[in-house]
Amino acid sequence: MLRDFEQELHNLEAQHLLRQLRIVESPADTTITIEGRTLISMASNNYLGLANHPAVKQAAIQAIEQWGVGAGAARLISGTMVPHQQLEEDLAQFKQVEAALTFGTGYTANLGLIPALIDQNGLILTDRYCHASLIEACRLAKAKLRVFHHNDAEHLEKLLKKREKVCPTLVVTEGVFSMDGDLAPLPDLLNLCKSHDATLLVDDAHGTGVMGPNGRGTIEHFGLNPADVIQLGTLSKAIGASGGYIAGTGSLKEYLINTSKAFIYTTAQPPAIAAATTTALQIIQKEPERRERLWENRNYLYSELKNMGFQFTDTQSPILPIIVKSPETALQMSQALYKTGIYVPAIRPPTVPKDSSRLRITVSSNHRKEQLLEVVETIRKIEKEMRLV
């Protein structure tokens, strides 16, 4: 007998945890249209505004004319199209590693990588706040799994020292954590991995294009050697397209082509998306002013909201989570903002731990100052009405 779905939905609603889809009638931009209303969007990971860049769109259109819409089959079946090869070469160059391999989504990149790296004879140590896709990938690997406290290198060291014997060990973290916006202490984690013969895996989904002098991500931000870690991430955030990637050695790429089920048994990314992604990477490198505007906007908004007295995480990124603790309060704030024409999602358990519900505000380089000012003044008004601080 199947579960009682209706009752489970009622239970979620009673706990203020029910989620519903909203139909957006416009592109992902600093403003979006929902139910005929135009709202300022503070909910997109399109950090550099590349999802709607004319050159990125034109690259996709031209690729459709030349290569069609679908890739036909998995790349080991029907072959690798030129746009996929070009994208992987450009990604490797951008990440300053030997090779890169792309997947249909960041989620499948995680699922395709971790079980291929380690098996039931190994040990995985993962940060408590890692993304759900990373945790699911760790479980699929069937290795012994242990969780270390968030960004706690001392706890990680204790777990490394407690190993019963030397065995293949993988340490998994995000570069920029998606819900808190803080950075992993990568130099400390890497030093521990080197001294304990472990491999460091960094999911840089929210760091790529945003962090570092050239936008190459958190590895560049901390001045680390890309050859010392395995990187993975998405192509759907600052890059503005869709898909996932793994960046590392040439031998790792060839190994994954032969062992990663998520690569072997799924149809390739549409060639037009690969071509659009290549163009977006070029823009990131040619237009550093986009990243400069992003950080100007981020710092302005963070400073204004912080001065209101809101509780934030230790965010060091364009992700600005206002912690309000209860899911009911988060939902009420989100709904109040929506009524005034501002779209900010309420993030609630199980996405975040209990008693840490929040408004997750994200900033783009394309946000105009008057838009950010309107957001600030509206939140100030709602805070006074709800007496949140």
Number of C-alpha atoms within 10 A of each C-alpha: 3 4 7 8 9 8 10 12 14 13 13 12 12 11 13 18 19 13 12 6 5 8 9 14 13 12 11 19 22 22 19 20 18 15 9 10 12 16 19 22 25 26 21 21 24 23 29 29 22 30 24 16 15 9 14 25 21 16 19 24 18 14 20 17 10 11 17 14 16 14 19 15 15 16 19 15 12 12 12 15 15 13 21 25 16 13 23 21 17 19 24 20 14 21 21 17 21 18 21 27 25 27 25 22 18 24 21 22 26 27 24 24 26 24 22 19 18 19 17 14 12 17 24 24 22 23 22 16 22 20 19 13 15 25 20 15 20 27 16 16 23 16 21 16 16 15 18 20 13 15 20 15 21 14 14 24 17 11 14 21 12 9 11 7 7 13 12 17 23 23 23 25 27 29 29 28 23 21 21 22 23 20 20 20 16 23 14 15 21 20 14 20 21 12 10 14 15 21 21 22 21 22 26 25 28 28 29 27 29 29 25 17 15 18 22 21 23 28 24 19 17 13 12 14 11 17 14 16 20 19 24 26 27 29 27 21 24 28 30 25 24 20 24 22 27 28 27 22 18 14 11 20 19 14 13 19 17 13 16 20 16 21 24 17 13 16 19 25 24 23 25 27 27 29 26 28 30 24 22 26 22 14 18 22 16 11 11 15 13 22 24 15 17 21 20 16 20 23 15 15 22 22 10 16 19 13 9 13 11 15 15 18 16 12 17 17 24 28 28 26 26 23 20 22 17 17 22 17 19 25 22 15 23 20 17 18 20 16 12 14 21 24 25 24 22 25 23 24 16 10 13 15 11 12 13 19 25 30 26 23 23 22 28 29 23 17 22 12 13 9 15 19 14 14 22 17 13 16 19 14 12 16 16 10 9 12 8 12 10
